[in-house]
Amino acid sequence: MMRKKMKIGVKYCGNCNPYIDTRKIYLSLYKDLKEEVEFVKWDNQTYDVLLILSSCPTDCAKRPEFHGPIIAISDITIDYYSITVEQISELLKQKIRLLM
């Protein structure tokens, strides 16, 4: 029996002052997790986890009302913990897999 894929709603900031390439981060996640996770637009409202991708430290992406786990990327932080640019994709994948 096939296990139901976890759905992740993806919400981007306006990308007006990018320090990091959030699209590249998303594409890396998609490539590596597409067999385990279904990525949907944040306004779909039918997801298990909300992923917020802000490309600079201002972190201006508005948070929709959501009562589940939220993972927030802002410049070089994950959930406000500092990391390096090189760590973002791998640490994000680890965090997502922990929620499965």
Buried (B, 14 or more C-beta within 10 A) or exposed (E): EEEEBBBBBBBBBEBEEBBBBBEEBBEBBEEBBEEEBEBBEBEEEEBBBBBBBBBBEBBEBEEEEBEEBBBBBBBBBBEEEEBEEEEBBEBBBEBBEEEE
